[in-house]
Each structure stands twice: as C-alpha cells, then as structure tokens.
Amino acid sequence: MADITRRLGWRHLRSAPTSHIRHHRDGGLVHDGPGIGFWYRALTAALSEIPVDDREESMAFHARTADFQDVTVQATVTYRIGEPAVAAERLDFSIDPDTGAWRGSPLEQLSTLLSETAQQHALDVLARTPLAGALVDGVAAVRERMTDGLGAEPRLAATGLTVVGVRVVAIRPEPEVERALRTPARERIQQEADRATYERRAVAVERERTIAENELGSKIELARQEERLVEQRGANARREAEEQAAADAIRAEAEAARTVRLARAQAEAAREAGEARAGAEASWLRVHGDASPETLHALTAARLAENLPRIDSLTVSPDVLTGLLERLGRPGARREPGA
C-alpha cells in the first residue's frame, strides 16, 4: 500500500520497491515505475498500484478419479505480475488518491483466475487416472500438468501474469477410502510385526533351549564327576580299610607272636622254676631222708615256731611234753604230716 502525505491541496505518494505505480493526469501517463515518489493533486490524478513481488496462491479442491473416487488436492502456485502495464489495463488496480487503498479487489480476481485455471488442468489429469495411480504418481503428474498448463494459458499472459512455480502438496482420498486403503498395508505391517515377534520368540525359545541343554549337560557332567568322586572315595575307603585291616592283621600277628613268645617264656620260666622247686624239694627230701628223727623233730619244732604267732610266754606241762615226744618218737610220725 502506497504511503500518501497531505499538504494543503497537494498529496505526496511514496511507494515500495515491490509496487509499480502508474500516475495518469488528464489522460496522459505522468509517472510510471516501482518505488517512486512524487507530488500530485488529488482532483486531477488517476493512480494505480500494481504489486510486482512474488505471491503464493494456496488452493484445496476436490476432484474425481477415473474409477469415480473423490480425492482432495492441495497445491500452491507462486506467481508475479511480470507486465504491470498490461495488468493495469486488464484489472482495476486503481487506488484512492487520498488514502492509497485499492478501490476494487484485483488480487482476488487474480486468485480466482489462477485457482480455476490450475484446477481445470488438475481435474483433467485426475479424471483419466485411477485412484491407486493418483495416490502413487498423481502428485508428480498433476504438478507437471499444472505447470505446463498455466505456462501456456493465454488468459494469464494477456493479464500480465507469470507463473514462477507450482507445488502439489498432497492428493488424499476420502477418509473412509483412505482407511480402507490403509487396511491391507496395516495388515501386512502387522503380519510382518507378528512374524518378527514369532521369530524373536522362536530365537528366544531356541536360546532358552540351548541354555537348558547346556545347564542339563553341566548337571550331567557334574553328576558324573560326583559319581567318579564317590567311586574314588569308596575305593580310597576300601583301600584304607584294607590297609587298616592289613595293619591290624600285622599288628595282631605281632601281638600274637609276642603273646606266644611271652607265654613260652613264662612257661619256660615256670618250668624252670618248677624244676628248680622240684630239685629243691628233691634235695630237701634227700637231706631230710638222711636226717635222724630227732633232727627232723627239731626242724619241725623250729618251723612251727617260725609260723606260730608271737607268744610272750608258753607253759608246757610235763604231761603234754611227754605225750608229744612219744608221738614224735614213733616210727610213723614222719609219714603223717597231718598228725
């Protein structure tokens, strides 16, 4: 929008570099160009402001494919007014001399022209394309057709418009159709996910089985080692018992031999002692056999005296002594030791 300053009956206009100003006075062109400034009288001036910057026209429209499916096309057309003088002649870009505002709506007219022209070319392409093809390759096809069609459109050239670029954002089917189309893909994705899950579970089960087999093998090997250890312990115990039994046998044999030798020695000693006592007895008998009765009586009395308890005093009557002597003097007295 041009910047207009008032000074008494005069006006001063200053435009931006992206705005092309055309000033007519009395039917003649006085000022013409972008980014200019000048003084003028409001009563005699006819002003036009044509934007020459790049502008974008966004559009969203419905179309029908070859298989009678409705789709929505989202596109953006970038354009500029390449010939401001031609555009000013075809559309009303006049502005108020006092405020600088457009008196009409030229940009809306340009928007309608571009939108309808672009939609015409897009609809022509989609009407011969089935839905599946439109969803897969429709964006490129529609963009190419819109670019070529807008570039060759005579109405745009006659209006002074230049199409800079065309972008087709998306081609979308109806929500129900889109959900129906997504179902097979979702099923495949779900199947792939399920397959991946099953494979992962199978791998996990296989790993668990391998781990269980390894653990079982370890337990079996451990049991075998324990069995060998038990056998070795049993063999060691048997060997120890056998060695202990052998040692006990040797010890018993040695003890028996020692006992036998001791018994033999004791028997030999007893025999020798018996022989010695027998010899002593024999000698004693021989000595006493050769002794006289009186001697024997005396020895007997002495032996009795040795074996009798201590007697402080003894009184022997003549009768007792006489009888005793008589008995001792008998010939059979020595053969009756109990008398």
BAGUDREN-224914 format. One record per residue (C-alpha): x, y, z; residue in one letter. Coordinates in nm, 2 decimals, always signed. Example, Ala and Ser with C-alpha at 12.3 -4.5 7.8 and 13.67 -1.06 7.14 Angstrom:
<<+1.23, -0.45, +0.78>, A> <<+1.37, -0.11, +0.71>, S> 
***
This chain:
<<+0.00, +0.00, +0.00>, M> <<+0.14, +0.34, -0.10>, A> <<+0.23, +0.60, +0.16>, D> <<+0.04, +0.92, +0.09>, I> <<+0.11, +1.25, +0.27>, T> <<-0.13, +1.55, +0.26>, R> <<-0.01, +1.91, +0.22>, R> <<-0.29, +2.16, +0.17>, L> <<-0.43, +2.08, -0.16>, G> <<-0.13, +1.86, -0.26>, W> <<-0.06, +1.50, -0.20>, R> <<+0.28, +1.32, -0.19>, H> <<+0.30, +0.95, -0.28>, L> <<+0.58, +0.72, -0.19>, R> <<+0.57, +0.36, -0.30>, S> <<+0.77, +0.05, -0.20>, A> <<+1.02, -0.11, -0.44>, P> <<+0.78, -0.40, -0.49>, T> <<+0.50, -0.18, -0.60>, S> <<+0.47, -0.04, -0.95>, H> <<+0.29, +0.30, -0.96>, I> <<+0.12, +0.44, -1.27>, R> <<+0.01, +0.81, -1.25>, H> <<-0.22, +0.95, -1.51>, H> <<-0.33, +1.31, -1.54>, R> <<-0.57, +1.45, -1.79>, D> <<-0.55, +1.11, -1.98>, G> <<-0.17, +1.11, -2.00>, G> <<+0.08, +0.90, -1.82>, L> <<+0.29, +1.12, -1.59>, V> <<+0.47, +0.88, -1.36>, H> <<+0.54, +0.51, -1.42>, D> <<+0.77, +0.27, -1.22>, G> <<+0.83, +0.09, -0.90>, P> <<+0.95, +0.26, -0.58>, G> <<+0.89, +0.61, -0.70>, I> <<+0.76, +0.92, -0.51>, G> <<+0.60, +1.24, -0.64>, F> <<+0.36, +1.52, -0.57>, W> <<+0.02, +1.54, -0.73>, Y> <<-0.32, +1.69, -0.70>, R> <<-0.59, +1.46, -0.58>, A> <<-0.86, +1.61, -0.81>, L> <<-0.67, +1.55, -1.13>, T> <<-0.47, +1.24, -1.06>, A> <<-0.55, +0.88, -1.15>, A> <<-0.33, +0.64, -0.96>, L> <<-0.27, +0.26, -1.00>, S> <<-0.06, +0.04, -0.77>, E> <<+0.04, -0.30, -0.91>, I> <<+0.24, -0.53, -0.68>, P> <<+0.54, -0.69, -0.86>, V> <<+0.66, -0.91, -0.58>, D> <<+0.62, -1.30, -0.58>, D> <<+0.30, -1.41, -0.44>, R> <<+0.16, -1.75, -0.34>, E> <<-0.18, -1.88, -0.41>, E> <<-0.28, -2.18, -0.19>, S> <<-0.57, -2.39, -0.30>, M> <<-0.75, -2.70, -0.20>, A> <<-1.01, -2.85, -0.42>, F> <<-1.19, -3.18, -0.48>, H> <<-1.15, -3.40, -0.79>, A> <<-1.28, -3.74, -0.91>, R> <<-1.06, -4.01, -1.05>, T> <<-1.12, -4.25, -1.34>, A> <<-1.27, -4.50, -1.10>, D> <<-1.51, -4.24, -0.96>, F> <<-1.34, -4.19, -0.63>, Q> <<-1.33, -3.85, -0.47>, D> <<-0.99, -3.70, -0.38>, V> <<-0.87, -3.37, -0.23>, T> <<-0.58, -3.19, -0.40>, V> <<-0.37, -2.94, -0.20>, Q> <<-0.15, -2.72, -0.41>, A> <<+0.03, -2.39, -0.41>, T> <<+0.10, -2.17, -0.72>, V> <<+0.37, -1.90, -0.70>, T> <<+0.32, -1.61, -0.94>, Y> <<+0.42, -1.25, -1.01>, R> <<+0.28, -0.97, -1.23>, I> <<+0.55, -0.95, -1.49>, G> <<+0.39, -0.68, -1.70>, E> <<+0.23, -0.42, -1.47>, P> <<+0.11, -0.20, -1.76>, A> <<-0.08, -0.50, -1.91>, V> <<-0.23, -0.60, -1.57>, A> <<-0.34, -0.24, -1.50>, A> <<-0.52, -0.24, -1.83>, E> <<-0.70, -0.57, -1.77>, R> <<-0.77, -0.53, -1.40>, L> <<-0.87, -0.25, -1.18>, D> <<-0.55, -0.16, -0.97>, F> <<-0.66, +0.20, -0.91>, S> <<-0.61, +0.34, -0.56>, I> <<-0.78, +0.63, -0.38>, D> <<-0.57, +0.95, -0.41>, P> <<-0.63, +1.04, -0.05>, D> <<-0.58, +0.70, +0.13>, T> <<-0.39, +0.48, -0.11>, G> <<-0.63, +0.19, -0.07>, A> <<-0.75, -0.01, -0.37>, W> <<-1.09, +0.08, -0.49>, R> <<-1.15, -0.27, -0.62>, G> <<-1.02, -0.63, -0.54>, S> <<-0.77, -0.70, -0.82>, P> <<-0.58, -0.96, -0.62>, L> <<-0.89, -1.16, -0.55>, E> <<-0.96, -1.16, -0.93>, Q> <<-0.61, -1.29, -1.00>, L> <<-0.66, -1.56, -0.73>, S> <<-0.98, -1.67, -0.88>, T> <<-0.83, -1.68, -1.23>, L> <<-0.52, -1.88, -1.11>, L> <<-0.72, -2.12, -0.90>, S> <<-0.98, -2.20, -1.16>, E> <<-0.72, -2.25, -1.43>, T> <<-0.50, -2.47, -1.21>, A> <<-0.80, -2.68, -1.10>, Q> <<-0.90, -2.73, -1.46>, Q> <<-0.57, -2.88, -1.56>, H> <<-0.56, -3.09, -1.24>, A> <<-0.91, -3.22, -1.29>, L> <<-0.83, -3.32, -1.64>, D> <<-0.54, -3.53, -1.53>, V> <<-0.71, -3.70, -1.24>, L> <<-1.02, -3.78, -1.44>, A> <<-0.81, -4.01, -1.66>, R> <<-0.62, -4.16, -1.37>, T> <<-0.75, -4.44, -1.13>, P> <<-0.73, -4.38, -0.76>, L> <<-0.43, -4.61, -0.70>, A> <<-0.23, -4.44, -0.97>, G> <<-0.33, -4.09, -0.84>, A> <<-0.21, -4.18, -0.49>, L> <<+0.12, -4.32, -0.62>, V> <<+0.22, -4.10, -0.91>, D> <<-0.06, -3.84, -0.91>, G> <<+0.14, -3.56, -0.73>, V> <<+0.41, -3.55, -1.00>, A> <<+0.16, -3.59, -1.28>, A> <<-0.06, -3.31, -1.15>, V> <<+0.23, -3.08, -1.08>, R> <<+0.37, -3.13, -1.43>, E> <<+0.03, -3.08, -1.59>, R> <<-0.05, -2.76, -1.39>, M> <<+0.29, -2.61, -1.46>, T> <<+0.27, -2.67, -1.84>, D> <<-0.10, -2.57, -1.85>, G> <<-0.05, -2.24, -1.65>, L> <<+0.26, -2.15, -1.85>, G> <<+0.07, -2.20, -2.18>, A> <<-0.26, -2.03, -2.06>, E> <<-0.33, -1.73, -2.29>, P> <<-0.55, -1.56, -2.03>, R> <<-0.27, -1.54, -1.78>, L> <<-0.03, -1.40, -2.04>, A> <<-0.30, -1.15, -2.15>, A> <<-0.33, -1.04, -1.79>, T> <<+0.04, -0.99, -1.75>, G> <<+0.09, -1.28, -1.50>, L> <<+0.40, -1.50, -1.49>, T> <<+0.38, -1.84, -1.31>, V> <<+0.70, -1.89, -1.11>, V> <<+0.64, -2.24, -0.97>, G> <<+0.37, -2.50, -0.88>, V> <<+0.38, -2.72, -0.58>, R> <<+0.13, -3.00, -0.52>, V> <<+0.13, -3.08, -0.15>, V> <<-0.09, -3.39, -0.14>, A> <<-0.36, -3.59, -0.30>, I> <<-0.58, -3.75, -0.04>, R> <<-0.88, -3.98, -0.08>, P> <<-1.19, -3.97, +0.13>, E> <<-1.14, -4.07, +0.49>, P> <<-1.34, -4.40, +0.45>, E> <<-1.15, -4.49, +0.13>, V> <<-0.82, -4.39, +0.30>, E> <<-0.89, -4.62, +0.59>, R> <<-0.99, -4.90, +0.35>, A> <<-0.67, -4.85, +0.15>, L> <<-0.46, -4.85, +0.47>, R> <<-0.61, -5.17, +0.59>, T> <<-0.41, -5.41, +0.36>, P> <<-0.09, -5.22, +0.43>, A> <<-0.16, -5.23, +0.80>, R> <<-0.23, -5.60, +0.78>, E> <<+0.10, -5.66, +0.60>, R> <<+0.28, -5.44, +0.85>, I> <<+0.10, -5.63, +1.14>, Q> <<+0.19, -5.96, +0.97>, Q> <<+0.55, -5.85, +0.94>, E> <<+0.54, -5.74, +1.30>, A> <<+0.38, -6.07, +1.41>, D> <<+0.64, -6.26, +1.20>, R> <<+0.92, -6.06, +1.36>, A> <<+0.76, -6.13, +1.70>, T> <<+0.73, -6.50, +1.64>, Y> <<+1.08, -6.52, +1.50>, E> <<+1.21, -6.33, +1.80>, R> <<+1.02, -6.56, +2.03>, R> <<+1.15, -6.86, +1.84>, A> <<+1.50, -6.73, +1.87>, V> <<+1.44, -6.67, +2.24>, A> <<+1.29, -7.02, +2.28>, V> <<+1.59, -7.17, +2.09>, E> <<+1.83, -6.98, +2.31>, R> <<+1.64, -7.09, +2.62>, E> <<+1.65, -7.45, +2.50>, R> <<+2.02, -7.42, +2.43>, T> <<+2.08, -7.27, +2.77>, I> <<+1.87, -7.55, +2.93>, A> <<+2.06, -7.81, +2.74>, E> <<+2.39, -7.66, +2.85>, N> <<+2.27, -7.65, +3.21>, E> <<+2.15, -8.01, +3.18>, L> <<+2.48, -8.11, +3.02>, G> <<+2.66, -7.93, +3.30>, S> <<+2.44, -8.11, +3.56>, K> <<+2.50, -8.45, +3.39>, I> <<+2.87, -8.39, +3.38>, E> <<+2.87, -8.27, +3.74>, L> <<+2.67, -8.59, +3.84>, A> <<+2.93, -8.80, +3.65>, R> <<+3.21, -8.62, +3.83>, Q> <<+3.03, -8.67, +4.16>, E> <<+2.98, -9.04, +4.07>, E> <<+3.35, -9.07, +4.00>, R> <<+3.43, -8.88, +4.32>, L> <<+3.21, -9.12, +4.52>, V> <<+3.37, -9.42, +4.35>, E> <<+3.71, -9.27, +4.42>, Q> <<+3.61, -9.21, +4.78>, R> <<+3.48, -9.56, +4.81>, G> <<+3.80, -9.70, +4.65>, A> <<+4.00, -9.49, +4.89>, N> <<+3.79, -9.60, +5.18>, A> <<+3.82, -9.97, +5.07>, R> <<+4.20, -9.92, +5.02>, R> <<+4.22, -9.75, +5.36>, E> <<+4.01, -10.03, +5.52>, A> <<+4.22, -10.29, +5.35>, E> <<+4.54, -10.12, +5.46>, E> <<+4.40, -10.08, +5.81>, Q> <<+4.30, -10.45, +5.81>, A> <<+4.64, -10.55, +5.69>, A> <<+4.80, -10.33, +5.95>, A> <<+4.56, -10.47, +6.21>, D> <<+4.65, -10.82, +6.09>, A> <<+5.01, -10.75, +6.11>, I> <<+4.96, -10.59, +6.45>, R> <<+4.76, -10.89, +6.56>, A> <<+5.01, -11.13, +6.43>, E> <<+5.29, -10.93, +6.60>, A> <<+5.08, -10.92, +6.92>, E> <<+5.00, -11.29, +6.89>, A> <<+5.37, -11.37, +6.83>, A> <<+5.46, -11.15, +7.12>, R> <<+5.20, -11.32, +7.34>, T> <<+5.32, -11.66, +7.22>, V> <<+5.68, -11.57, +7.29>, R> <<+5.57, -11.43, +7.63>, L> <<+5.37, -11.74, +7.71>, A> <<+5.66, -11.95, +7.60>, R> <<+5.90, -11.75, +7.81>, A> <<+5.66, -11.77, +8.11>, Q> <<+5.61, -12.14, +8.05>, A> <<+5.98, -12.18, +8.02>, E> <<+6.03, -11.97, +8.34>, A> <<+5.76, -12.17, +8.52>, A> <<+5.91, -12.49, +8.40>, R> <<+6.25, -12.39, +8.51>, E> <<+6.10, -12.26, +8.84>, A> <<+5.91, -12.58, +8.88>, G> <<+6.22, -12.78, +8.80>, E> <<+6.41, -12.56, +9.05>, A> <<+6.15, -12.61, +9.31>, R> <<+6.13, -12.98, +9.23>, A> <<+6.51, -13.00, +9.26>, G> <<+6.50, -12.81, +9.58>, A> <<+6.22, -13.03, +9.71>, E> <<+6.41, -13.33, +9.60>, A> <<+6.72, -13.20, +9.76>, S> <<+6.52, -13.11, +10.07>, W> <<+6.37, -13.46, +10.08>, L> <<+6.70, -13.62, +10.03>, R> <<+6.85, -13.42, +10.31>, V> <<+6.56, -13.49, +10.54>, H> <<+6.55, -13.85, +10.44>, G> <<+6.91, -13.89, +10.56>, D> <<+6.85, -13.70, +10.88>, A> <<+6.77, -13.87, +11.21>, S> <<+6.42, -13.85, +11.36>, P> <<+6.55, -13.62, +11.64>, E> <<+6.68, -13.38, +11.38>, T> <<+6.36, -13.38, +11.20>, L> <<+6.16, -13.32, +11.52>, H> <<+6.39, -13.03, +11.59>, A> <<+6.35, -12.88, +11.25>, L> <<+5.97, -12.93, +11.27>, T> <<+5.96, -12.76, +11.60>, A> <<+6.17, -12.47, +11.46>, A> <<+5.94, -12.44, +11.16>, R> <<+5.64, -12.44, +11.38>, L> <<+5.80, -12.18, +11.60>, A> <<+5.86, -11.96, +11.29>, E> <<+5.50, -11.99, +11.18>, N> <<+5.33, -11.95, +11.52>, L> <<+5.22, -11.61, +11.63>, P> <<+5.42, -11.43, +11.88>, R> <<+5.39, -11.58, +12.22>, I> <<+5.52, -11.39, +12.51>, D> <<+5.51, -11.69, +12.74>, S> <<+5.44, -12.06, +12.70>, L> <<+5.38, -12.31, +12.97>, T> <<+5.42, -12.67, +12.88>, V> <<+5.31, -12.93, +13.13>, S> <<+5.51, -13.24, +13.17>, P> <<+5.22, -13.45, +13.05>, D> <<+5.18, -13.27, +12.73>, V> <<+5.56, -13.27, +12.66>, L> <<+5.58, -13.63, +12.73>, T> <<+5.29, -13.72, +12.50>, G> <<+5.43, -13.51, +12.23>, L> <<+5.77, -13.66, +12.25>, L> <<+5.62, -14.00, +12.24>, E> <<+5.43, -13.92, +11.92>, R> <<+5.74, -13.78, +11.77>, L> <<+5.93, -14.08, +11.86>, G> <<+5.70, -14.31, +11.68>, R> <<+5.82, -14.46, +11.36>, P> <<+5.52, -14.35, +11.16>, G> <<+5.53, -13.99, +11.27>, A> <<+5.71, -13.86, +10.96>, R> <<+5.46, -14.02, +10.72>, R> <<+5.17, -13.84, +10.89>, E> <<+5.22, -13.48, +10.83>, P> <<+4.86, -13.40, +10.94>, G> <<+4.91, -13.56, +11.29>, A> 
***
